[in-house]
Amino acid sequence: ACHMMEAGHTKECYHAFISVRKSVIEDTLSGLGLEKLGLDDVQKLAWEDLEVRIMTWIQALKAAVGILYVGEKMLCYQVFGSGSTAEELFSEISKGSLLRFMNFAEGIAIGRRLPEKLFRILDMYEALCEARPRIEAIFSDDIFACVRYEVDATIMRLGEAARGIFGEFENAIQRESSKIPVPGGTIHPLTKYVMNYIKFLFCYLGPLTRLLGDKKKKKRMGVTPQERETDDDDNEDDAHYVDHLSPLGVQIVWLIVLLECNLDGKSKLYKDVAQTYFFLMNNVHYIVQKVRKSEVVSLLGEDWVQKQSRQVLQHATNYMRS
């Protein structure tokens, strides 16, 4: 490099350095399994294929931010000093590949918001949030302002996608309209699906707490369908209870409220009134046991468990009377 610049071939030196080091980054990322996919390519892929690519994306991001870009920046400094020239060359070498990471994430974020996508999107969101401080340290020069902005925008888009999926999941619970009663008044498939989903939510306590924020202030919840007709004092107690829950706790309570509303409607499909109460007793009991036997109970608290348990007993009493 010194000989080339002394001989007046500075531009050629820069061009050669950029070309070689870009190839190194591209080859390294390809070796890590990261593909060059545009937004349209991401939209065309089946979700099963995207899930595999998302996990590859996360591992490649960690390696790129933790090792690859750090090494390339050090090399620029070693060859060209620690001034603006090195920063500009490092920008030419690395910026395109980092934006490739963001483009893939954006393609995932703008896709259809199906409930089964939530956990992989949260994985990407968490990985990018964790990488953000290191990215800021590596790409700290003013020349990288657009890169830092794009990283923040991608984090925001992933967050919006996750929140949107929650909304779609809520709608899916309410829209589930199967009209065939479960034989024997046993556990409805919707109950199993929703409670398993809720169980997995606890694994993402950190990112969900950040994402959901003050959402609980927008909802009045914590009551089952059978308690809708209670007086104002009970409603005030419910509001007070909700105020003391974490954002994720509020979201989970709301999902269970929606589930119980749907189950209440499905219970009316039984011609035998006794079967109606038997169905509600079994399903609410299942909900309580799923919460009680998992870490979700730490979010909802024993008061919620006791309140729901009283509902089970009430359904049982009504069943016996019928």
C-alpha positions in Angstrom: 0.0 0.0 0.0 2.8 2.4 0.9 4.7 1.7 -2.4 1.5 2.1 -4.5 0.6 5.4 -2.9 4.2 6.7 -3.1 4.1 5.9 -6.8 1.0 7.9 -7.3 -1.4 5.0 -7.5 -3.5 5.8 -4.4 -6.9 5.4 -6.1 -5.8 2.0 -7.5 -4.6 1.0 -4.1 -8.0 1.9 -2.5 -9.9 0.1 -5.3 -7.8 -3.1 -4.9 -8.1 -3.1 -1.1 -11.9 -2.6 -1.3 -12.3 -5.3 -3.9 -10.3 -7.9 -2.0 -11.8 -7.2 1.4 -15.4 -7.1 0.1 -14.8 -10.5 -1.4 -13.5 -11.8 2.0 -16.7 -10.5 3.7 -19.0 -12.0 1.1 -17.2 -15.3 1.2 -17.3 -15.4 4.9 -21.0 -14.6 5.1 -21.7 -17.2 2.4 -19.8 -19.7 4.4 -22.0 -18.9 7.4 -25.1 -19.7 5.2 -26.3 -16.1 4.6 -27.9 -15.8 1.2 -28.4 -12.8 -1.0 -32.2 -12.4 -0.9 -34.2 -9.4 -1.9 -37.5 -8.3 -0.4 -39.4 -10.1 -3.2 -37.4 -13.3 -2.7 -38.2 -13.3 1.0 -41.9 -12.8 0.2 -42.0 -15.8 -2.1 -40.5 -18.3 0.2 -42.6 -20.6 2.3 -42.5 -20.0 6.1 -40.9 -23.4 6.8 -37.9 -22.3 4.6 -37.8 -18.9 6.1 -37.6 -20.3 9.6 -34.4 -22.1 8.7 -33.0 -19.0 7.1 -33.9 -16.9 10.1 -31.8 -19.1 12.4 -28.9 -18.9 10.0 -29.4 -15.1 9.9 -29.1 -14.8 13.6 -25.9 -16.9 13.8 -24.4 -15.0 10.9 -25.3 -11.6 12.5 -23.6 -12.6 15.8 -20.5 -13.7 13.9 -20.4 -10.6 11.7 -20.8 -8.1 14.5 -18.7 -10.0 17.0 -15.7 -10.9 14.8 -15.9 -10.1 11.1 -16.5 -6.3 11.1 -14.2 -5.8 14.0 -11.4 -7.5 12.2 -12.0 -5.6 9.0 -12.0 -2.3 10.7 -8.7 -3.1 12.5 -7.2 -4.1 9.2 -8.2 -0.8 7.6 -6.5 1.0 10.5 -3.4 -1.1 10.3 -3.0 -0.4 6.6 -4.2 3.2 6.3 -4.0 4.6 9.8 -6.9 5.6 12.0 -8.1 8.6 10.1 -11.0 9.4 7.8 -9.5 7.4 4.9 -9.7 4.2 6.9 -13.3 4.9 7.9 -14.3 5.6 4.3 -12.7 2.4 3.1 -14.3 0.4 5.9 -17.6 1.9 4.9 -17.2 0.8 1.3 -16.2 -2.7 2.4 -18.8 -3.4 5.1 -21.9 -1.2 4.6 -23.5 -3.3 1.8 -23.3 -6.5 3.7 -24.7 -5.1 6.9 -27.6 -3.6 5.0 -28.2 -7.1 3.5 -28.9 -8.2 7.1 -31.4 -5.4 7.5 -33.1 -6.1 4.1 -33.8 -9.7 5.1 -35.2 -8.7 8.4 -37.4 -6.1 6.8 -38.7 -8.7 4.3 -39.7 -10.9 7.3 -41.3 -7.9 9.1 -43.5 -6.9 6.2 -44.8 -10.4 5.5 -48.2 -11.7 6.6 -48.7 -11.5 10.3 -49.5 -15.0 11.2 -49.4 -16.2 14.8 -46.9 -18.9 14.1 -44.4 -16.3 13.0 -44.2 -14.5 16.3 -41.5 -16.5 18.0 -39.0 -16.3 15.1 -39.6 -12.6 14.7 -39.0 -12.1 18.4 -35.7 -14.1 18.0 -34.6 -11.7 15.3 -35.7 -8.7 17.3 -33.8 -9.9 20.4 -30.7 -10.7 18.3 -30.6 -7.3 16.7 -31.3 -5.4 20.0 -28.3 -7.3 21.5 -26.1 -6.5 18.6 -27.1 -2.8 18.5 -24.5 -1.5 21.0 -21.7 -3.3 19.3 -22.9 -2.1 15.9 -22.9 1.5 17.3 -19.4 1.1 18.6 -18.0 -0.4 15.3 -19.9 2.0 13.0 -19.5 5.0 15.2 -18.2 7.5 12.6 -20.6 10.1 11.1 -20.2 8.4 7.7 -22.2 5.5 9.2 -25.2 7.6 10.3 -27.4 6.0 7.7 -26.4 2.5 8.7 -27.2 3.2 12.3 -30.5 4.7 11.3 -31.4 1.6 9.2 -30.6 -0.7 12.1 -32.8 1.3 14.4 -35.6 1.3 11.8 -35.3 -2.5 11.3 -35.6 -3.0 15.1 -38.7 -0.8 15.0 -40.2 -2.7 12.1 -39.6 -6.1 13.8 -41.2 -4.7 16.9 -44.2 -3.5 15.0 -44.6 -6.8 13.3 -44.6 -8.6 16.7 -47.2 -6.3 18.0 -49.2 -6.7 14.9 -49.1 -10.5 15.2 -50.5 -10.1 18.8 -53.4 -8.3 17.3 -53.9 -11.0 14.6 -53.7 -13.7 17.3 -56.4 -11.9 19.3 -58.6 -11.7 16.2 -57.9 -15.4 15.4 -59.1 -16.4 18.9 -62.3 -14.4 18.5 -62.9 -15.6 14.9 -62.5 -19.3 15.6 -66.1 -20.3 14.9 -66.2 -24.1 14.8 -69.9 -25.2 15.3 -69.3 -28.9 16.3 -69.4 -29.4 20.1 -66.5 -31.3 21.5 -67.7 -34.8 22.3 -68.2 -35.4 26.0 -67.6 -31.7 26.9 -63.8 -32.3 27.1 -61.0 -29.8 26.2 -61.5 -27.8 23.0 -58.5 -27.8 20.6 -58.6 -23.9 20.7 -58.0 -24.1 24.4 -55.0 -26.3 24.0 -53.6 -24.2 21.2 -53.9 -20.8 23.0 -52.5 -22.1 26.3 -49.5 -23.7 24.6 -48.9 -20.4 22.8 -49.1 -18.5 26.1 -46.6 -20.9 27.6 -44.0 -20.1 24.9 -44.6 -16.4 25.4 -42.9 -16.6 28.8 -39.6 -17.6 27.1 -39.6 -14.1 25.6 -40.2 -12.1 28.7 -37.5 -9.5 28.1 -38.3 -8.5 24.5 -42.0 -8.7 25.0 -41.9 -6.5 28.1 -40.1 -3.9 26.0 -42.4 -4.3 23.0 -45.7 -4.3 24.9 -44.9 -1.3 27.0 -48.0 0.6 28.2 -50.4 -1.5 26.2 -52.1 -2.5 29.4 -53.4 1.0 29.9 -55.5 0.5 26.7 -57.4 -2.5 27.9 -60.0 -3.3 30.5 -59.6 -6.9 31.3 -59.1 -9.6 34.0 -62.8 -10.7 34.0 -64.3 -13.8 32.6 -67.4 -13.8 30.5 -69.5 -14.9 33.4 -68.4 -11.9 35.4 -69.4 -9.2 32.8 -72.6 -8.4 34.6 -70.9 -7.6 38.0 -71.2 -4.3 39.8 -68.8 -1.3 39.6 -66.9 -2.4 42.7 -65.9 -5.6 41.0 -64.8 -3.8 37.9 -62.7 -1.4 40.0 -61.0 -4.4 41.6 -60.3 -5.8 38.1 -58.8 -2.5 37.0 -56.7 -2.3 40.1 -55.4 -5.9 39.5 -54.5 -5.1 35.9 -52.6 -2.0 37.0 -50.2 -4.2 39.0 -49.5 -6.6 36.2 -46.5 -6.5 33.9 -47.2 -5.7 30.2 -46.8 -9.3 29.3 -49.0 -10.4 32.2 -51.8 -8.0 30.9 -51.5 -9.4 27.4 -51.8 -13.0 28.7 -54.8 -12.2 30.8 -56.4 -10.5 27.8 -55.8 -13.6 25.6 -57.4 -15.8 28.2 -60.4 -13.5 28.5 -60.8 -13.7 24.7 -60.5 -17.5 24.8 -63.0 -17.8 27.6 -65.4 -15.5 25.7 -65.2 -17.9 22.7 -65.6 -20.9 24.9 -68.6 -19.4 26.5 -70.2 -19.2 23.0 -69.2 -22.7 22.2 -70.7 -24.0 25.4 -74.1 -23.0 24.1 -73.8 -25.4 21.2 -74.7 -28.3 23.6 -78.4 -29.1 23.7 -78.1 -30.5 27.2 -77.6 -27.6 29.7 -75.6 -29.8 32.0 -73.1 -30.4 29.2 -72.7 -26.7 28.8 -71.5 -26.3 32.4 -69.4 -29.5 32.2 -67.6 -28.2 29.1 -66.9 -24.8 30.8 -65.7 -26.6 33.9 -63.3 -28.8 32.0 -61.8 -26.0 29.9 -61.4 -23.4 32.6 -59.9 -26.0 34.8 -57.4 -26.8 32.0 -56.5 -23.1 31.7 -55.9 -22.8 35.4 -53.8 -25.9 35.5 -51.7 -24.8 32.6 -51.0 -21.5 34.3 -50.4 -23.0 37.7 -47.9 -25.7 36.4 -45.9 -23.2 34.4 -43.8 -20.1 35.0 -46.8 -18.0 33.7 -48.2 -18.1 37.2 -45.4 -15.7 38.3 -46.9 -13.1 35.8 -50.6 -13.6 36.7 -50.3 -14.2 40.4 -52.1 -16.4 42.9 -55.0 -14.1 43.0 -55.8 -14.7 39.4 -55.5 -18.5 39.9 -57.8 -18.4 42.9 -60.4 -16.3 41.0 -60.4 -18.7 38.1 -60.5 -21.7 40.4 -63.7 -20.3 41.9 -65.1 -20.1 38.4 -64.3 -23.8 38.0 -66.2 -24.6 41.2 -69.1 -22.5 40.1 -69.4 -24.3 36.8 -69.2 -27.6 38.7 -72.0 -26.6 41.0 -74.1 -25.5 38.1 -73.5 -28.8 36.3 -74.5 -30.8 39.4 -77.7 -28.7 39.8 -78.6 -29.2 36.2 
